[in-house]
Amino acid sequence: MPPVRIDSFQSFTPDHPPEHLGPILARNRFEGSIAIGQDPGDPRQFLSLIRDHDFVKAAIPCVDLDDPHLGLLLDELGRVPKFRGVFHRLSDTIPAGLDELARRSLSIDLLPQPVHLPVATEIAERYPALRFAMIGSLPGVADLARFPQAFCKAPGADVKYVLAAFSPSRVMFGSGWPSGLPDHIWKESLARFTQAIGAQPIEVREELLGGAAQHFYRIATL
């Protein structure tokens, strides 16, 4: 099968809707993206936003993991084929809903501050079946590489630091689009990433540029 290229970390805003990103990915020969909903709100609206855009291969809304009715919400969201997991900003406590995610084989994207990395470690120890992706390459994030369920999305300049700890099969390219605008367009994010990883076998490049994301989010062969 031909390599699959997926941008594993992008979000949408009113000024930068899905209609803007789709053509950018197509021009750069990327098959799709993972849409991350970073803002609290109704996750149903987020899933509705991406429903009709084929290039969005998985949708990860921001969900309140301490909601006492989380199970019912996940039941509802689970009816949307693109729903694969949730986004969560780490704090100094472990959210109560992680059992629900693990039980349903859902993943979680974690955005930490340095002070919260010990909480991520505790999550990894308590929930060995819960796949999680750390967003960013904070000092200390490499310590999580010892957990096989841990993946990482690293910006271009710091990819080699993460790559040395995680295997290529657990590191994902994520542009962060549109956060770099207007200073850095999407293509520049890709260029920084590929320049940072340097010369690599084609198999390694394709893992970083899409294969790892396809595996993590359990996306069928495109």
C-alpha positions in Angstrom: 0.0 0.0 0.0 1.2 3.6 -0.7 2.3 5.6 2.4 -0.4 7.5 4.2 0.3 11.0 5.3 -1.6 12.5 8.1 -1.3 15.8 10.1 -1.9 14.6 13.6 -2.5 17.9 15.3 -4.6 20.7 13.9 -7.7 22.7 15.1 -10.4 24.8 13.5 -11.5 28.3 14.4 -14.2 30.6 12.9 -11.4 32.3 10.9 -9.8 29.1 9.8 -12.6 26.5 9.1 -12.2 23.0 7.5 -12.6 24.5 4.0 -9.3 26.3 4.4 -7.2 23.3 5.4 -8.5 20.7 3.0 -6.9 22.2 -0.1 -3.6 22.9 1.7 -3.3 19.2 2.6 -4.2 18.1 -0.9 -1.6 20.4 -2.5 1.1 18.9 -0.2 0.0 15.3 -0.9 -1.4 14.6 2.6 -4.4 12.3 2.8 -5.8 13.7 5.9 -5.6 15.2 9.4 -6.6 14.7 13.0 -8.9 17.5 14.2 -8.3 18.4 17.8 -11.0 20.4 19.6 -9.1 22.4 22.2 -11.8 24.6 23.5 -14.4 23.5 26.1 -17.9 23.5 24.8 -20.4 21.1 23.3 -18.4 18.3 21.7 -21.4 17.5 19.5 -21.0 20.8 17.7 -17.3 20.0 17.1 -18.2 16.7 15.6 -20.9 18.2 13.5 -18.3 20.7 12.1 -16.0 18.0 10.7 -18.7 15.4 9.7 -18.8 16.2 6.0 -15.1 16.7 5.4 -13.5 13.5 4.2 -9.9 14.7 4.9 -10.6 14.7 8.6 -9.8 11.1 9.5 -10.4 11.3 13.3 -12.0 13.9 15.6 -10.8 14.5 19.1 -13.1 16.9 21.0 -12.4 18.5 24.4 -14.6 16.7 27.0 -15.0 17.2 30.7 -13.6 14.0 32.1 -15.0 14.7 35.6 -18.6 14.9 34.3 -20.7 12.5 36.3 -22.7 11.7 33.1 -19.5 11.1 31.0 -20.5 7.6 30.1 -23.8 8.7 28.5 -22.0 11.4 26.6 -19.4 9.0 25.3 -22.2 6.6 24.2 -23.6 9.5 22.1 -20.3 10.6 20.7 -19.4 7.0 19.9 -22.2 6.9 17.2 -20.0 9.3 15.1 -17.6 7.2 13.1 -14.7 9.7 13.3 -14.8 10.0 17.1 -11.6 8.3 18.4 -10.8 9.9 21.7 -10.7 13.1 23.7 -8.5 16.1 24.3 -7.5 17.1 27.9 -5.4 19.8 29.4 -3.4 18.2 32.2 -3.8 19.7 35.7 -2.5 18.5 39.0 -5.2 15.9 39.4 -6.1 12.7 37.5 -9.6 13.1 36.0 -12.2 10.6 37.1 -13.2 9.5 33.6 -10.1 7.7 32.5 -11.6 4.4 33.3 -14.4 5.1 30.8 -11.9 5.9 28.1 -9.9 2.8 28.7 -12.9 0.6 28.8 -14.1 1.9 25.4 -10.6 1.7 23.8 -10.6 5.4 23.3 -7.4 7.5 23.2 -6.6 10.8 24.9 -4.5 13.7 23.7 -2.8 15.4 26.7 -1.5 18.9 26.7 0.7 19.4 29.7 2.7 22.1 31.5 6.1 21.0 32.8 4.7 20.8 36.4 2.1 18.3 35.3 4.4 15.7 33.8 4.4 13.6 37.0 0.6 13.4 36.6 1.0 12.0 33.1 3.4 9.4 34.5 0.9 8.4 37.1 -1.8 8.1 34.5 0.4 5.8 32.4 1.1 3.6 35.4 -2.5 3.4 36.4 -3.9 2.8 33.0 -1.6 0.6 30.9 -4.4 0.0 28.3 -5.1 3.7 27.7 -3.3 5.1 24.7 -2.3 8.7 25.1 -0.4 11.2 23.0 1.6 13.9 24.6 1.4 17.2 22.7 4.8 19.0 22.7 8.3 18.1 23.6 8.7 19.5 27.1 11.9 18.6 29.1 11.1 15.4 30.8 8.5 14.1 28.3 11.0 11.5 27.1 10.7 9.8 30.4 7.2 8.7 29.3 8.7 6.7 26.4 9.1 3.7 28.7 5.3 3.2 28.6 4.4 1.4 25.3 1.0 3.1 25.2 2.6 6.6 25.1 3.0 8.5 21.8 4.3 12.0 21.2 3.5 14.9 18.9 6.6 17.2 18.7 7.2 20.5 16.9 9.9 20.5 14.3 12.8 21.9 16.2 12.6 19.3 19.0 11.7 16.2 17.0 15.2 14.6 17.4 15.0 14.9 21.2 11.7 13.0 21.2 12.7 10.6 18.5 15.7 9.5 20.5 13.4 8.4 23.3 10.3 7.1 21.4 10.6 4.9 18.4 9.5 6.4 15.0 6.3 4.4 15.3 5.3 6.5 18.3 6.2 10.0 17.1 3.7 11.9 14.9 4.0 15.0 12.8 1.5 17.6 13.9 1.4 21.1 12.3 -0.6 22.8 15.1 -2.4 24.7 12.3 -3.6 27.5 12.5 -1.7 28.5 15.6 1.4 29.5 13.7 -0.4 31.9 11.4 0.3 34.5 10.0 4.0 34.0 10.7 4.2 30.4 9.6 2.0 28.8 7.0 1.2 25.1 7.1 3.9 24.2 4.6 6.6 25.8 6.7 5.6 23.7 9.7 6.1 20.6 7.6 9.4 21.9 6.3 10.7 22.6 9.9 9.7 19.1 10.9 11.4 17.3 8.0 14.5 19.4 8.3 14.7 18.6 12.0 14.5 14.8 11.5 17.3 15.0 8.9 18.1 12.1 6.6 16.0 9.1 7.5 15.1 5.9 5.7 11.8 6.3 3.8 10.1 3.8 6.1 11.0 6.1 9.1 9.8 9.2 7.4 6.5 7.7 6.5 5.9 6.5 10.1 6.6 10.0 11.3 4.4 11.7 8.7 1.4 9.5 9.0 1.9 5.9 9.9 2.1 6.4 13.6 -1.0 8.6 13.6 -2.9 5.9 11.6 -1.9 3.3 14.1 -2.6 5.4 17.2 -6.1 6.5 16.1 -6.9 3.2 14.5 -7.7 4.6 11.1 -8.4 2.1 8.4 -6.1 1.8 5.4 -7.0 4.8 3.2 
